[in-house]
Amino acid sequence: MDESDPEASRQAAELAAGAEECLPEGGLAEKLRTARREGRPLRVKLGIDPTAPDIHLGHVVVLDKLRAFQDAGHVVVLIVGDYTARVGDPSGRSSTRPVLSGKEIDANAHTFQEQAYRVLDPDPAKVEVRRNGEWLDMRVDDLFALARTTTVAQLLERDDFAKRFGAREPISVLELLYPLLQGYDSVAVRADVELGGTDQKFNLLLGRDVQRAYGLPEQVALTMPILPGTDGVQRMSKSLGNYVGVTEPPDEIYGKTLSVPDDAMAAWYRLLLRTGPDPELGPRDAKRALARALVARFHGADAATAAEERFDRIHVEREAPEEIEEATFAGDDGAVHLPGVLEEAFGLSRSEGRRLIAQGGVRLDGEAVTDADVPADRLDGAVLQVGKRRFRRLRRAS
């Protein structure tokens, strides 16, 4: 501990708690001492590309750490990467990401910002939300100046680039630029600290090099552990389908959490609740307690209790929910094409509906449906179920 400013060392230790790495060693305490001398808060940066519309629990791990900086009196700079999303961050990827349209990126960015405030304090004195299109829409001379700060050899040291290069897989020049663009974000917002998952370590450290090239103090790189998805193996990702979204209905959050393998539960407790399971509870009850806590966080305690009761009614007592939303279907006395009903009732594509029927994932009054065409009389008043937790009571349109 630095006896000349023990408070800075204490706060640095608290803010770095739970992080995988905080680099360079002692850097955060020094940043705190400098900010205190200058009479200002730290500027703590997180950049997220809006390649998907929803925030999931994996994002929450990093957002919670940002909130800790806010609560300690510092300013969070949330950068929505509307420009870098057009490149696609290759971190942890063995191939090029698909390119989204500008319209998709803008829609995702709007949704993402709204959802981030479920974790962050929205007080304008504590958070800045910026889009990196503000500064990355730069003149070509400025882009050349940025490109001169880093060598190709440096970029190829990054693990995913090195693997792809060694395997003779394509790496676009645009992808090589991505870490530089992220580093320039730190220049533009004058970041003191940048947060990211452990897969972002290279980019965060390169940001220090870019800041130094522009004559700015170098940021501290703070990396957070990565939350495993509901499969318990791979990182949580919407593209992998192993995610839990923060705006999902209570029943979905509760049910998905109960599907997490037992050996991943400790990581979920540690990263999302900052505690461990009650040692007096068995795995089943500990997982239920985790599910209740997560639903309560995003929907309230009453919603958590109701979600657990509905889960038990459906999956333990094998009964349908007491309250089921109704959906109408059009049909005469003949057969009705069920994939079309699934499209209207649940927003599924017809091809997805046919696939679910073939896999036994669609039920009428608890019985699996095997035929895509069902008599209209069979549907009228029946409970249509998709998967484990989605229900509609069908009524013939008048």
C-alpha positions in Angstrom: 0.0 0.0 0.0 1.2 3.5 -0.9 1.5 5.3 2.5 1.5 8.7 0.7 -2.1 8.1 -0.6 -3.5 4.9 1.0 -7.0 5.9 0.0 -6.1 5.6 -3.7 -4.6 2.2 -3.2 -7.6 1.0 -1.2 -10.1 2.2 -3.9 -8.0 0.7 -6.6 -8.1 -2.7 -4.9 -11.9 -2.5 -4.5 -12.4 -1.5 -8.1 -10.2 -4.2 -9.4 -11.8 -6.9 -7.3 -13.2 -9.7 -9.4 -11.2 -8.6 -12.5 -9.0 -11.1 -14.3 -6.2 -8.6 -14.8 -5.6 -4.9 -14.1 -2.6 -3.7 -16.2 -0.1 -2.3 -15.7 0.4 -3.4 -12.1 -0.2 -0.4 -9.8 -1.6 1.6 -12.7 -5.1 2.1 -11.4 -3.9 3.5 -8.1 -1.7 5.9 -9.9 -4.5 7.0 -12.1 -6.6 7.6 -9.0 -3.9 9.7 -7.4 -3.4 11.7 -10.6 -7.2 12.3 -10.9 -7.4 13.4 -7.3 -4.6 15.9 -7.7 -6.3 17.3 -10.8 -9.7 17.4 -9.0 -11.6 15.3 -11.5 -13.1 11.8 -11.8 -11.6 9.0 -13.9 -13.0 8.5 -17.4 -13.8 4.8 -17.6 -14.4 3.5 -21.1 -16.4 0.5 -22.4 -16.9 0.0 -26.2 -19.6 -2.4 -27.4 -20.4 -3.0 -31.0 -24.2 -3.3 -31.6 -24.0 -6.4 -33.7 -27.1 -7.8 -31.9 -30.0 -5.8 -30.4 -30.0 -7.3 -27.0 -27.8 -7.2 -23.9 -27.4 -10.6 -22.3 -26.0 -11.6 -18.9 -22.5 -11.9 -20.4 -22.6 -8.1 -21.0 -23.8 -7.6 -17.4 -20.5 -8.8 -16.0 -18.7 -5.9 -17.5 -21.5 -3.4 -17.0 -21.6 -4.2 -13.3 -18.0 -3.3 -13.0 -18.7 0.0 -14.8 -21.5 0.6 -12.3 -18.9 0.1 -9.5 -16.8 2.9 -11.0 -19.9 5.1 -11.2 -20.8 4.4 -7.6 -17.2 5.4 -6.6 -17.7 8.8 -8.2 -16.2 8.3 -11.6 -17.6 8.9 -15.1 -18.4 6.0 -17.5 -17.9 6.5 -21.2 -20.1 4.0 -23.0 -19.1 3.9 -26.7 -21.6 2.4 -29.0 -19.5 1.2 -31.9 -21.7 2.2 -34.8 -18.6 2.4 -37.0 -16.5 -0.4 -35.7 -19.6 -2.7 -36.0 -19.3 -2.2 -39.7 -15.8 -3.8 -39.5 -16.7 -6.6 -37.1 -14.4 -7.3 -34.1 -12.5 -10.5 -34.9 -11.6 -11.2 -31.2 -12.0 -14.8 -30.5 -13.1 -15.5 -34.0 -11.7 -18.0 -36.4 -13.4 -16.4 -39.4 -14.7 -13.0 -40.6 -17.9 -11.8 -39.0 -20.9 -11.2 -41.2 -21.4 -7.6 -42.2 -24.6 -5.9 -40.9 -26.4 -3.1 -42.7 -26.3 0.5 -41.4 -30.0 0.3 -40.7 -29.5 -2.9 -38.6 -26.6 -1.3 -36.7 -28.5 1.9 -35.9 -31.5 0.0 -34.6 -29.4 -2.3 -32.5 -27.4 0.7 -31.1 -30.7 2.4 -29.9 -31.9 -0.8 -28.2 -28.5 -1.5 -26.6 -28.2 1.9 -25.1 -31.7 1.6 -23.5 -30.9 -1.8 -22.1 -27.5 -0.7 -20.7 -29.4 1.6 -18.4 -30.9 -1.4 -16.6 -27.4 -1.8 -15.1 -25.8 1.7 -15.3 -26.8 4.8 -13.5 -28.3 7.0 -16.3 -27.4 10.3 -14.5 -25.8 12.5 -17.2 -23.1 13.5 -14.6 -22.1 9.8 -14.3 -22.3 8.5 -17.9 -21.5 9.7 -21.4 -22.9 7.7 -24.3 -21.0 8.3 -27.5 -21.0 6.7 -31.0 -17.6 6.3 -32.5 -18.9 7.4 -35.8 -18.4 10.9 -34.4 -14.6 10.6 -34.8 -14.0 7.5 -37.0 -15.7 9.2 -40.0 -12.2 10.7 -40.6 -10.2 12.1 -43.5 -7.9 9.6 -45.2 -4.8 11.6 -44.0 -6.0 11.0 -40.4 -6.5 7.3 -41.1 -3.0 7.1 -42.5 -1.6 8.7 -39.4 -3.5 6.2 -37.2 -2.2 3.3 -39.3 1.4 4.5 -38.8 1.2 3.9 -35.1 1.3 0.1 -35.3 3.1 -2.5 -37.3 1.7 -5.6 -39.0 4.0 -7.7 -36.9 2.3 -6.3 -33.7 -1.2 -7.1 -35.1 -0.2 -10.6 -36.0 0.9 -11.3 -32.4 -2.8 -11.4 -31.6 -3.8 -15.0 -31.0 -6.8 -15.2 -33.4 -4.9 -13.4 -36.2 -1.9 -15.6 -35.6 -4.0 -18.8 -35.9 -5.8 -17.7 -39.0 -2.5 -16.5 -40.6 -0.8 -19.8 -39.8 -3.8 -21.8 -41.2 -3.7 -19.6 -44.4 -7.2 -18.4 -43.7 -8.2 -15.0 -45.0 -7.7 -11.9 -42.9 -9.0 -8.7 -44.4 -7.1 -5.4 -44.1 -10.2 -4.0 -42.5 -10.0 -6.5 -39.7 -6.4 -5.6 -39.1 -7.5 -2.0 -38.7 -10.1 -2.9 -36.0 -7.8 -2.8 -33.0 -6.4 0.5 -34.2 -9.9 2.0 -34.5 -10.8 0.7 -31.0 -7.5 2.3 -29.7 -8.4 5.6 -31.4 -11.7 5.5 -29.4 -9.5 5.8 -26.3 -7.8 8.8 -27.8 -11.0 10.5 -28.8 -12.6 10.2 -25.3 -9.3 10.6 -23.4 -9.9 7.3 -21.5 -8.1 6.7 -18.2 -9.4 3.1 -17.9 -10.8 0.7 -20.5 -12.8 -2.4 -19.6 -13.4 -5.5 -21.6 -13.6 -9.3 -21.4 -10.4 -11.3 -21.3 -10.7 -11.8 -25.1 -10.2 -8.0 -25.4 -6.8 -7.9 -23.6 -4.8 -7.4 -26.9 -7.1 -4.5 -28.0 -7.0 -2.8 -24.6 -3.2 -2.9 -24.4 -2.9 -1.7 -28.0 -5.1 1.2 -27.0 -2.3 2.2 -24.7 0.2 2.2 -27.6 -2.1 4.3 -29.7 -2.7 6.8 -26.9 1.1 7.1 -26.4 1.6 7.7 -30.1 -0.9 10.7 -29.9 0.9 12.1 -26.8 -1.7 11.1 -24.3 -1.4 9.3 -20.9 -1.9 5.6 -21.4 -5.1 4.0 -20.1 -5.3 1.2 -17.6 -6.5 -2.1 -19.1 -9.0 -3.9 -16.8 -10.2 -7.3 -18.1 -13.2 -9.2 -16.7 -13.9 -13.0 -16.7 -16.1 -14.3 -19.4 -19.5 -15.8 -18.4 -20.1 -19.3 -19.8 -23.4 -19.6 -21.6 -26.4 -21.8 -20.7 -24.5 -24.7 -22.2 -21.8 -24.2 -19.5 -19.0 -24.5 -22.0 -18.8 -21.7 -24.6 -19.0 -18.0 -23.8 -22.5 -16.6 -23.7 -23.4 -15.4 -27.2 -26.7 -14.8 -29.0 -25.3 -16.3 -32.1 -24.7 -19.6 -30.3 -28.1 -19.5 -28.7 -26.7 -20.0 -25.2 -27.7 -16.6 -23.8 -30.1 -15.1 -21.4 -31.3 -11.6 -22.4 -31.9 -9.0 -19.7 -35.2 -8.0 -21.3 -36.5 -11.5 -21.8 -39.7 -12.4 -19.9 -39.4 -13.7 -16.3 -40.3 -17.2 -17.4 -37.6 -17.3 -20.0 -34.9 -16.0 -17.6 -36.0 -18.5 -14.9 -36.2 -21.5 -17.2 -33.0 -20.8 -19.0 -31.1 -20.4 -15.8 -32.3 -23.8 -14.5 -30.9 -25.3 -17.7 -27.3 -24.2 -16.8 -25.1 -27.3 -16.0 -24.3 -27.7 -12.3 -20.5 -27.3 -12.9 -21.1 -23.8 -14.4 -23.3 -22.6 -11.5 -20.4 -21.4 -9.3 -19.2 -19.1 -12.1 -22.7 -17.7 -12.6 -23.0 -17.0 -8.8 -19.6 -15.3 -8.7 -19.9 -13.2 -11.8 -23.5 -12.2 -11.6 -24.3 -12.1 -7.8 -20.7 -11.7 -6.5 -21.2 -14.4 -4.0 -21.3 -18.2 -3.9 -24.2 -20.7 -3.5 -25.6 -21.3 -0.1 -23.5 -24.3 1.1 -26.6 -25.7 2.8 -28.5 -26.0 -0.4 -28.2 -28.8 -2.9 -27.5 -28.1 -6.6 -31.2 -28.1 -7.5 -32.2 -25.6 -4.8 -29.1 -23.5 -5.3 -30.0 -23.2 -9.0 -33.5 -22.2 -8.2 -32.2 -19.5 -5.8 -29.9 -18.2 -8.6 -32.9 -18.2 -11.1 -35.1 -16.3 -8.6 -32.3 -13.7 -8.0 -31.8 -13.0 -11.7 -35.5 -12.6 -12.4 -35.9 -10.4 -9.4 -33.0 -8.2 -10.5 -34.5 -7.4 -13.9 -38.3 -7.8 -13.2 -38.8 -7.6 -9.4 -39.3 -10.1 -6.6 -43.0 -10.7 -7.3 -42.2 -11.6 -10.9 -39.5 -14.1 -9.7 -42.0 -15.8 -7.4 -44.6 -16.0 -10.1 -42.1 -17.4 -12.6 -41.1 -20.1 -10.2 -44.7 -21.0 -9.6 -45.5 -21.2 -13.3 -42.4 -23.3 -13.9 -43.5 -25.8 -11.3 -47.0 -25.9 -12.7 -45.8 -26.6 -16.2 -42.8 -28.7 -15.6 -43.3 -30.4 -12.3 -47.1 -30.7 -12.1 -47.3 -31.0 -16.0 -50.2 -28.5 -16.2 -50.6 -25.5 -18.5 -50.3 -22.0 -17.0 -53.5 -20.6 -15.4 -53.4 -17.5 -17.7 -52.6 -18.0 -21.4 -52.6 -15.4 -24.0 -55.1 -16.0 -26.8 -54.3 -16.1 -30.6 -56.7 -16.4 -33.5 -56.5 -18.5 -36.6 -58.4 -18.3 -39.9 -59.9 -21.5 -41.1 -63.2 -23.1 -42.3 -64.2 -26.7 -41.5 -61.2 -28.1 -43.3 -57.6 -28.5 -42.3 -55.4 -25.6 -41.1 -51.7 -25.4 -41.9 -50.1 -25.3 -38.5 -46.8 -23.6 -39.5 -48.9 -20.6 -40.6 -50.6 -20.6 -37.1 -47.2 -20.7 -35.5 -46.0 -17.8 -37.6 -49.0 -15.7 -36.5 -49.0 -16.8 -32.8 -45.3 -16.8 -32.0 -43.5 -14.9 -34.8 -41.8 -18.1 -36.1 -41.0 -18.5 -39.8 -42.9 -21.3 -41.5 -39.8 -23.3 -42.1 -38.9 -23.1 -38.4 -42.4 -24.1 -37.6 -42.2 -27.2 -39.8 -38.8 -28.1 -38.3 -40.3 -27.9 -34.7 -43.2 -30.0 -35.7 -40.9 -32.7 -37.2 -38.8 -32.6 -34.0 -41.8 -33.0 -31.7 -41.5 -29.5 -30.3 -45.1 -28.5 -30.9 -48.0 -29.7 -28.7 -51.8 -29.3 -28.7 -53.3 -29.8 -25.3 -50.1 -31.5 -24.2 -49.9 -34.0 -27.1 -47.1 -33.8 -29.6 -48.3 -32.8 -33.1 -46.9 -34.9 -36.0 -48.8 -33.5 -38.9 -48.4 -29.9 -40.3 -52.1 -29.9 -41.3 -54.6 -30.1 -38.5 -58.5 -30.0 -38.6 -59.8 -26.6 -37.6 -62.1 -28.1 -35.0 -59.1 -29.6 -33.3 -57.5 -26.2 -33.0 -60.4 -24.1 -31.8 -60.1 -23.7 -28.0 -56.9 -25.9 -27.8 -53.7 -24.8 -26.0 -50.8 -24.6 -28.5 -47.4 -25.1 -26.9 -44.0 -24.5 -28.5 -41.0 -25.7 -26.6 -41.2 -25.8 -22.8 -42.5 -22.3 -21.9 -44.5 -20.8 -24.8 -48.3 -21.2 -24.9 -51.3 -19.7 -26.7 -54.9 -20.6 -26.5 -56.3 -20.8 -30.0 -59.6 -19.3 -31.1 -61.1 -19.4 -34.6 -61.4 -16.0 -36.1 -65.0 -14.9 -36.5 
